[in-house]
Amino acid sequence: MPQESILVHAGHMITAHDQPAVIGVEWWWPGIEFRKSVPPTSFFGGIRKFPRSEGFLPAHPRLDQRPWARKGTDGFQRGSLDDTLESWILGNRKFLPLPVYEDVALCAAKLLKSGVTATMHNHNLQSPADYRQEFEEAIRAYGDAGIRVQFNPGIRNQNPFIYGDNEKFLESLSEATRRILTAPPPPGSLNAENFIGVVSDLHARHDSAMCRVGFGPMSPQWCTKDLLLEIKRAAQRLNCPIHTHALQSIFQKIYGLETYGKSLIAYLEEIGFLGEEVVIGHCVWPTEKDIEILSRSNTGVTHHPSCNLRVRNGIAPVFHMLRAGVRVGLGIDSKTINDDEDFIQEMKVCFLLHRPSSLELDSPHLTAREVFRMGTETNAGLLGYGRELGRLEPGCLADLVLLDYERMTFPFTDPVHDPLEVLLYRGKGSHVHTVIVDGKIVVENGRVLTVAEEDLGKKLREAASRPGRNAKRR
């Protein structure tokens, strides 16, 4: 990213007259006026100093629609403590399902308030038989909130209980427990056989500039080779993305070595699954050869520093992957450091986490501008938007964030600092003043204009605390 200043003291910007959602060739600066999409009298900015920024684009907030997953409310709020990934997943199965629309809409509102204009949703079902309703409600929630989404329905068709011999595991259980765990899903459920057709239909009906529909196979340890290759062929036919997970935990690394005699990344390369349309979440435990494979295949990776800390995955070698030419973006996996979906704080965690110690006083490390690029330009590509998002230049989609730099630097911050360093040292989601998505103001004065957060929260509270919940922490 060029070292140009991003701090603007006076002026405004317009969009093309015939395309209000696209940044036009004429823009200057405070206040921003979007002609046609915003009345000419709708100025904002006042006398404060606002740094301009393309919207932040977390590539993987992981809004899994399982009862245990984080969305508008998270596991901790519902009585669970973070632990190693595998035990955390099992421990959160006790939660009752929440209404999909309200859960997704509230999380979208939180993301918008921290300056996020596009996100990725990996949807795993609460009720496999109700997949149509769940998908439609989630997509509608993002549309109502006014945030772009890459929507990837999830699927898994092997290793439902452990990484390894599931039959042997079931034999170790009582007959009553086996009956419960092996009960067939309801008729008409989403499964590996109808998955391609369901996602293809969803793509035909919803794929647009505001909603990119793709595939979300959960992980190579949870999906068979045949299913992965069928998804790969369908994604190439539809020209749509694939988001999966690999090497998130040390147990997943061991599984690949024991099952295939190689890492899961090497296995995915061997079967022909990797490529530019594929993004791998986490990738905490790659080998040097894995990193070379990811770079050579142009496969993307999303980094989730807070999530990896919270569920004890480890620290991904982001600095080394970037130096090797791997496209590494930044996500939050719905487990941020402050439990609040604050993407600015997540950039700060990433910035501070990847400053490796050295005996050299001036040794290289991840810079503020590299982290900012991960959360904007790189994420735009990983989300399937290429150069349409992640930059502020003529022809890009009109997603924009204004930050209250005066509050951020109070009472004094020496102007010698790069504003992006100031953002990562002192910035928080509460410093977001205005957010514009697709040429429309969706956040103003730090308040979401599109959905009623209080009403959404009230409905979620009622659903989470209704009779029948398991209130005892296990």
Summary of the structure (lengths in Angstrom):
residues: 474
radius of gyration: 22.2
end to end distance: 47.5
largest distance: 72.6
contacts: 1654
relative contact order: 0.17
helix: 37%
strand: 16%
